[in-house]
Amino acid sequence: MAALRERLAIPVLAFGGILMAVMQTVVVPLLPDLPRLTGASPGAVSWMVTATLLAGAVLTPVLGRAGDMYGKRRVLLMALGMMTVGSLMCALTSDIGVLIVARAMQGAAAAVVPLSISILRDELPPERTGSAVALMSSTVGIGAALGLPLAALVVQYANWHVMFWATTALGVVGLALAWWAVRESPVREPGRFDTLGALGLAAGLVCLLLAVSEGGTWGWTSPRIIGLFAACVAVLTLWWRQQLRTERPLVDMKLAARPRVALPHIAALLTGFAFYGNSLVTAQLVQAPTATGYGLGLSIVATGLCLLPGGVTMLLLSPVSARISAVRGPRVTLALGTAIIASGYVLRIADSRDLWMIILGATVCAIGTTFAYSALPTLILRAVPAGQTASANGVNVLMRTIGQAVCSAAVAAILVHHTSLLAGAPVPTLHGYLLAFAMAGTVALVACAAALSIPTDRASRETPRTGRPTGAARDEALEGA
């Protein structure tokens, strides 16, 4: 039985990662109808997405640090439990206030992937870690590609609460499997939890992401948005100083400032921006009315199916990305992935009218994302001590989240300023979409440059079972950083 649990640990953790991505996307098909279904305003309904984004951004580094200190399995189960309870609350209510709180609870699931990657490092021998980490990284795209069409089918043919009952059942299954198959990691970094640092980071991130998310609605020059950005700068500056003075900080800023850690974080932010432009713009482009001259007028279900090949490709190519990292190093894999993302946007600019070319371009972007996302956690694992892997990967995921939020705001700004009238209503022009593709492709190239700037690493020598580096190897990793 113990051998069976050990063999199933990787697919169980991957299932949890897919669930996390599904939970983030299932609400998208509902957004147009939720004002009617809940009796709330469109602005209030939009908080069902914003609350998940904010909670995920805040909780990912916090839960990662808690996992390093108190046990990664314990915190993983807590994150999956919060996600499942949030889904159950959505299934039981139509009150917009409760729905927003429930969606915030589901945001805790964003910590599942960095916690799982840290568990894999601790539990697997070095020769298996690369492929397992690559699989975990690909679950983000797989879950997103599966979640949209499945949710659209449920919404189209059943009561909308059925969707949340289904995700609740999946959450219970994922939680039970993780409790059964995943054992607690022996690698800990004891100490006192930095509560003040967690509160400071939460306040700074809420100000930043709220300003980025609502800037288009409230106005980028409005007092509220300017005030939020100013508060963000002030709070994060104080937080940075507090982290440098704290004996056991939430985020080790001295370690994070080293090139082998800082540059992967910068590359994560840029890659998150470049990756998100693909799914965000593609979904809007193919659903545009045919009367625009470029739109295909596809339904939400058909739109999800257009993105599905990319998700399947991510699953199939995750072992390939792991192999490239093993042979050439994760730095090369990251640079290759971001270059492929940029080439995918070249295809999107060349032809965004034919469905097969749209699917091809989106799939090429997904291939690049597979390589880039699989390399990022491997770079972090090689650059930080074993006792800080969950918190460091949590920060890396946070940077990707910020990149996606900034991409959403930037794409919205471009499309708002490039519109034409159709039946008296403004719709984005094809030129606006192409500009958005060009912007995302340029950011991908900048991410490629950041990847090539990462100092050549020397993989740490790890013991086969605990994943803890030997003293010499840890010293080499920190010295090389």
Solvent accessible surface area in square Angstrom, and as a share of the most:
residue,aa,sasa,rsa
1,M,152,0.68
2,A,67,0.52
3,A,58,0.45
4,L,71,0.35
5,R,82,0.30
6,E,80,0.36
7,R,156,0.57
8,L,64,0.32
9,A,22,0.17
10,I,23,0.12
11,P,66,0.42
12,V,11,0.06
13,L,4,0.02
14,A,8,0.06
15,F,56,0.23
16,G,4,0.04
17,G,0,0.00
18,I,39,0.20
19,L,3,0.02
20,M,10,0.04
21,A,3,0.02
22,V,16,0.09
23,M,1,0.01
24,Q,79,0.35
25,T,26,0.15
26,V,5,0.03
27,V,1,0.00
28,V,63,0.36
29,P,9,0.06
30,L,0,0.00
31,L,50,0.25
32,P,104,0.65
33,D,51,0.26
34,L,0,0.00
35,P,32,0.20
36,R,174,0.64
37,L,54,0.27
38,T,25,0.14
39,G,72,0.70
40,A,18,0.14
41,S,64,0.41
42,P,98,0.62
43,G,46,0.44
44,A,31,0.24
45,V,4,0.02
46,S,46,0.30
47,W,73,0.26
48,M,0,0.00
49,V,61,0.35
50,T,10,0.06
51,A,9,0.07
52,T,8,0.05
53,L,43,0.21
54,L,18,0.09
55,A,17,0.13
56,G,5,0.05
57,A,1,0.00
58,V,21,0.12
59,L,44,0.22
60,T,2,0.01
61,P,1,0.01
62,V,22,0.13
63,L,10,0.05
64,G,0,0.00
65,R,8,0.03
66,A,13,0.10
67,G,0,0.00
68,D,0,0.00
69,M,9,0.04
70,Y,88,0.33
71,G,0,0.00
72,K,1,0.00
73,R,47,0.17
74,R,147,0.54
75,V,6,0.04
76,L,2,0.01
77,L,29,0.15
78,M,94,0.42
79,A,0,0.00
80,L,3,0.02
81,G,16,0.16
82,M,55,0.25
83,M,0,0.00
84,T,11,0.06
85,V,71,0.41
86,G,0,0.00
87,S,0,0.00
88,L,65,0.32
89,M,51,0.23
90,C,0,0.00
91,A,6,0.05
92,L,119,0.59
93,T,26,0.15
94,S,48,0.31
95,D,78,0.40
96,I,36,0.18
97,G,36,0.34
98,V,59,0.34
99,L,0,0.00
100,I,40,0.20
101,V,85,0.49
102,A,0,0.00
103,R,2,0.01
104,A,31,0.24
105,M,48,0.21
106,Q,3,0.01
107,G,0,0.00
108,A,0,0.00
109,A,1,0.01
110,A,8,0.06
111,A,1,0.00
112,V,1,0.00
113,V,3,0.02
114,P,0,0.00
115,L,0,0.00
116,S,0,0.00
117,I,4,0.02
118,S,0,0.00
119,I,4,0.02
120,L,4,0.02
121,R,2,0.01
122,D,0,0.00
123,E,18,0.08
124,L,12,0.06
125,P,18,0.11
126,P,65,0.41
127,E,140,0.63
128,R,94,0.34
129,T,16,0.09
130,G,29,0.28
131,S,55,0.36
132,A,4,0.03
133,V,1,0.00
134,A,1,0.01
135,L,43,0.21
136,M,0,0.00
137,S,1,0.01
138,S,1,0.01
139,T,1,0.00
140,V,18,0.11
141,G,6,0.06
142,I,10,0.05
143,G,0,0.00
144,A,33,0.26
145,A,8,0.06
146,L,62,0.31
147,G,0,0.00
148,L,19,0.09
149,P,6,0.04
150,L,101,0.50
151,A,3,0.02
152,A,5,0.04
153,L,76,0.38
154,V,39,0.23
155,V,34,0.20
156,Q,106,0.47
157,Y,163,0.62
158,A,46,0.35
159,N,92,0.47
160,W,18,0.06
161,H,35,0.16
162,V,67,0.38
163,M,4,0.02
164,F,0,0.00
165,W,117,0.41
166,A,46,0.36
167,T,6,0.03
168,T,13,0.07
169,A,57,0.44
170,L,75,0.37
171,G,0,0.00
172,V,81,0.47
173,V,72,0.41
174,G,3,0.03
175,L,54,0.27
176,A,57,0.44
177,L,65,0.32
178,A,2,0.02
179,W,165,0.58
180,W,76,0.27
181,A,7,0.05
182,V,6,0.04
183,R,137,0.50
184,E,57,0.26
185,S,2,0.01
186,P,71,0.44
187,V,7,0.04
188,R,97,0.35
189,E,29,0.13
190,P,95,0.60
191,G,41,0.40
192,R,211,0.77
193,F,46,0.19
194,D,11,0.06
195,T,82,0.48
196,L,118,0.59
197,G,0,0.00
198,A,10,0.08
199,L,115,0.57
200,G,18,0.17
201,L,8,0.04
202,A,22,0.17
203,A,46,0.35
204,G,0,0.00
205,L,4,0.02
206,V,56,0.32
207,C,21,0.12
208,L,34,0.17
209,L,0,0.00
210,L,26,0.13
211,A,0,0.00
212,V,13,0.07
213,S,43,0.27
214,E,13,0.06
215,G,0,0.00
216,G,60,0.58
217,T,107,0.62
218,W,66,0.23
219,G,29,0.28
220,W,102,0.36
221,T,118,0.69
222,S,23,0.15
223,P,119,0.75
224,R,144,0.52
225,I,0,0.00
226,I,100,0.51
227,G,38,0.37
228,L,33,0.16
229,F,70,0.29
230,A,60,0.46
231,A,37,0.29
232,C,9,0.05
233,V,102,0.59
234,A,53,0.41
235,V,40,0.23
236,L,46,0.23
237,T,57,0.33
238,L,116,0.57
239,W,25,0.09
240,W,120,0.42
241,R,136,0.50
242,Q,26,0.11
243,Q,3,0.01
244,L,80,0.40
245,R,184,0.67
246,T,42,0.24
247,E,160,0.72
248,R,99,0.36
249,P,21,0.14
250,L,3,0.01
251,V,17,0.10
252,D,47,0.24
253,M,14,0.06
254,K,142,0.60
255,L,10,0.05
256,A,18,0.14
257,A,65,0.50
258,R,85,0.31
259,P,67,0.42
260,R,8,0.03
261,V,3,0.02
262,A,25,0.19
263,L,38,0.19
264,P,0,0.00
265,H,15,0.07
266,I,82,0.41
267,A,0,0.00
268,A,0,0.00
269,L,51,0.25
270,L,30,0.15
271,T,0,0.00
272,G,0,0.00
273,F,16,0.07
274,A,0,0.00
275,F,27,0.11
276,Y,67,0.25
277,G,1,0.01
278,N,11,0.06
279,S,32,0.21
280,L,39,0.19
281,V,1,0.01
282,T,0,0.00
283,A,20,0.15
284,Q,68,0.30
285,L,1,0.00
286,V,0,0.00
287,Q,62,0.28
288,A,10,0.08
289,P,63,0.39
290,T,95,0.56
291,A,75,0.58
292,T,34,0.19
293,G,54,0.52
294,Y,15,0.06
295,G,7,0.06
296,L,49,0.24
297,G,43,0.41
298,L,45,0.22
299,S,62,0.40
300,I,48,0.24
301,V,21,0.12
302,A,30,0.23
303,T,0,0.00
304,G,0,0.00
305,L,93,0.46
306,C,8,0.05
307,L,25,0.13
308,L,46,0.23
309,P,49,0.31
310,G,6,0.06
311,G,4,0.04
312,V,70,0.40
313,T,24,0.14
314,M,5,0.02
315,L,80,0.40
316,L,120,0.60
317,L,44,0.22
318,S,3,0.02
319,P,76,0.48
320,V,68,0.39
321,S,0,0.00
322,A,10,0.07
323,R,160,0.59
324,I,36,0.18
325,S,10,0.06
326,A,75,0.58
327,V,92,0.53
328,R,164,0.60
329,G,14,0.14
330,P,0,0.00
331,R,63,0.23
332,V,49,0.28
333,T,0,0.00
334,L,0,0.00
335,A,9,0.07
336,L,71,0.35
337,G,0,0.00
338,T,1,0.00
339,A,39,0.30
340,I,36,0.18
341,I,0,0.00
342,A,9,0.07
343,S,51,0.33
344,G,0,0.00
345,Y,1,0.01
346,V,97,0.56
347,L,53,0.27
348,R,0,0.00
349,I,73,0.37
350,A,79,0.61
351,D,36,0.18
352,S,5,0.03
353,R,128,0.47
354,D,67,0.35
355,L,73,0.36
356,W,165,0.58
357,M,21,0.09
358,I,1,0.00
359,I,47,0.24
360,L,74,0.37
361,G,0,0.00
362,A,5,0.04
363,T,22,0.13
364,V,25,0.14
365,C,1,0.01
366,A,9,0.07
367,I,41,0.21
368,G,0,0.00
369,T,1,0.01
370,T,1,0.01
371,F,14,0.06
372,A,0,0.00
373,Y,1,0.00
374,S,5,0.03
375,A,0,0.00
376,L,0,0.00
377,P,3,0.02
378,T,17,0.10
379,L,5,0.02
380,I,0,0.00
381,L,11,0.06
382,R,55,0.20
383,A,0,0.00
384,V,2,0.01
385,P,16,0.10
386,A,0,0.00
387,G,8,0.08
388,Q,30,0.13
389,T,0,0.00
390,A,0,0.00
391,S,8,0.05
392,A,12,0.10
393,N,2,0.01
394,G,0,0.00
395,V,18,0.10
396,N,2,0.01
397,V,19,0.11
398,L,10,0.05
399,M,41,0.18
400,R,12,0.04
401,T,24,0.14
402,I,18,0.09
403,G,0,0.00
404,Q,42,0.19
405,A,9,0.07
406,V,55,0.32
407,C,0,0.00
408,S,44,0.28
409,A,16,0.12
410,A,25,0.19
411,V,1,0.01
412,A,49,0.38
413,A,37,0.28
414,I,33,0.17
415,L,10,0.05
416,V,106,0.61
417,H,145,0.65
418,H,58,0.26
419,T,60,0.35
420,S,54,0.35
421,L,137,0.68
422,L,48,0.24
423,A,112,0.86
424,G,66,0.64
425,A,50,0.39
426,P,91,0.57
427,V,25,0.15
428,P,34,0.21
429,T,34,0.20
430,L,31,0.15
431,H,108,0.48
432,G,0,0.00
433,Y,4,0.02
434,L,43,0.21
435,L,64,0.32
436,A,1,0.01
437,F,0,0.00
438,A,40,0.31
439,M,46,0.21
440,A,1,0.01
441,G,8,0.08
442,T,80,0.46
443,V,26,0.15
444,A,0,0.00
445,L,100,0.50
446,V,76,0.44
447,A,0,0.00
448,C,22,0.13
449,A,57,0.44
450,A,12,0.10
451,A,0,0.00
452,L,96,0.48
453,S,69,0.44
454,I,4,0.02
455,P,48,0.30
456,T,117,0.68
457,D,23,0.12
458,R,131,0.48
459,A,53,0.41
460,S,20,0.13
461,R,134,0.49
462,E,35,0.15
463,T,53,0.31
464,P,87,0.54
465,R,97,0.35
466,T,28,0.16
467,G,0,0.00
468,R,101,0.37
469,P,13,0.08
470,T,59,0.34
471,G,55,0.53
472,A,58,0.45
473,A,0,0.00
474,R,84,0.31
475,D,91,0.47
476,E,55,0.25
477,A,6,0.05
478,L,53,0.26
479,E,142,0.64
480,G,28,0.27
481,A,15,0.11
